[in-house]
């Protein structure tokens, strides 16, 4: 937990190598997945309304993987393996881009978070002696992660699919009891909200 944020001179290199060695199959799969053209999670608004409570645990896995990439990148920087560090950064940025592909606010926010995690490591590489010049690589990066307008449109559809009674209540009017029923349905997602705060 401390390794992604500790200064380079405080890192226990040998301990990090041993930890990464046990996780190499995971990171190999992540590297391979990052070279794919897209994430491939094609769900309709109705699908999302059903799987909504399961999305946050799935997205949390991306953050865990990003930490592993940061640890590997830092170890590569310490070893002077800048080619390896750049490859780790490419994997992290690709993962962020893939994560932000599904047009939901959850996905785009996680994509932005992963991008900023990788940005911090780029700044670290740039400060190292004998590091490659990353200027042109950085300027060629996309200016933003995801499509906010598509996210806003899609999340509206997801809400409507999850709470079809809301549109009926808004257009035809609803009794206080009906509004409370809808609020109870919304509160049923609370375990997912608690997981997001864990």
N, C-alpha and C positions, 0 to 999 in steps of 0.2 A: 504493500500500500504506500510506503514512503518512497520507494525507488523512483516513481515517475516524477516526483516533485523535489527530490533532494538534489543538492548541487553535485556536479560530477566528481569532485574530489572526495565526497563523502560516500560514494557508492561502493558497496562490497562486491568487487568484480567477480571473484571466484564463486561467491554464493549466488550471484545473478546467473553466471554460466550454468551452474548445476540446475537451477530452477528452470531456465529456458530449455535445457537439454531434455527435461521430462515433458515439456510442452511443445517440443518441436513438431510432432505430427499435427497438432492443432494449428500452429503458425504456418506450416506447409500448406494446409488446406485453405487458410485465410489468404495466403499469397496467391494460390491458384484461383480462388473465387474472385479476387480483386482484378484478375486479368480477364474476367468475363465482361461482356459488353453491358450487361444489365442485371438487376437484382432478381427480377422475374416474379414478383409478388403481385399478381393481377387479380384483384378482388373488386367486386361491385360494391356500391354503398350498402346494399342489403347484407352482403357477406361481412363487411366491416362492422355493421351493427351487431352481428352475432358474435364476432371474435374480439370485439373491443376490449373486454376485460383481460384478454390474454396478450394484448399488444405490448404493454409496458415491460413485462418480464422478458419478452423477446428483444425489445430495444435495449434493455439493460445489458444484455449479453454483448451488444456492440461496444458499450462503454468498457466492459471488462477486456474485450479483445484489444481495444485501443490502448489500454494500459499495458498490455503485454507487448504491443508493437513499440510503445514508447520505451519500455525497458530494453527491448532488443536494440532499438535505435541508439539508445544511450551507451549501451555496451559496445556497439559497433563504432561509435564516435570515440570512445576511450581507446579502442584498439587501432584507431586510425583507418578503419575500414569505411571510408566515406561512400564507396559504391554500395556497400551493404546498407548503410544508413539511408541513402537516397532510395534504395529499393523498399526499405521499411516505410519511408514517408509516402512513396507512391502507393503502397498497399493501403496505408491509412487514409489517404485522400480518396482513393477509389472506393473504399468502404464507406466513407462519408457520403460520396456521391450516390452510391447504390442505396444507402439507407434513406436518403431524401427523395428517392424516386416515387414511392407510393405517395399520392397527393393527400396526406393527412398532416395536421399540425404536429402530431407526435413525431412523425418520421422526419419532417423538415427541421424541427428543433434539435433532434438528436444528430441529424446531419451537420447542422451548424456547430453543435458542441464538438463533434469529432473533428471537424475542420479546424476549429480553434486549438484543439489539443495538438494537432499536427503542425499548425502554424508556430506554436511555441518551440517545437523541436527544430523547425527550419531556422528560427532565429538563433537557436543554440549551435547548429551546424555552421551557420554563417560567421560566428564569432571565433571558430577554431582555426588555429594556424594550419596552413596547407589544405584547407577545405576548398572544394570546388566552388566556382562562381555560380550561384543559383539564381542570379538576377533574371536571365531570360526565361528560365523555367517558371519562376514565380510570376512574372508578368504575363505568361501565357495561360495562367490558371483562370478558371471561370470567376467572374466577379461576384456571383452569388450561388448559393446552394438551393436547389429546388425552385418551384414556381409558386409564389405566394398566392396569386390569383386562382390558380388551379386548386390549391389547398383550401382557400376560402369557399370556393364553389363546391368542392367535394365534401368538405366537412358539413356544409349545410345539408347536402343530400344524405349524409350519414345520420345527422340528427333527425331529419324527417323520416328516414327509414326506421330509426330506433324508436321514435315517438310519433307515429302517424296520428295519434289522437291530438297532438298539439295543434296541427293545422286545422283540424275540425273544431277544436275548442276555440281557436283564435278567430275563425271565420263565423262560427255559429253561436259562440258564447258558451261558457261552461259554468257549472255550479261550483261553489267552493270545494265541495266534496270531490268533484272530478279533477280540479287542480291539485288537490292533496294526493289523489291517486297517482297523478303524473309525477309529483315530487317524490312519492314513495318509490316509484319505478326508477327515478334518477338516483335516489339514495342507495338503491340496490347495487350500484356500481362502486360503492364506498370501499369494499376490500381492494379494488384496483387502485383507488386513490391512496389508500394507506400504503400499498406496495410501492407507489411512486415516491412516498416520503421516507421509505426505509433506507 
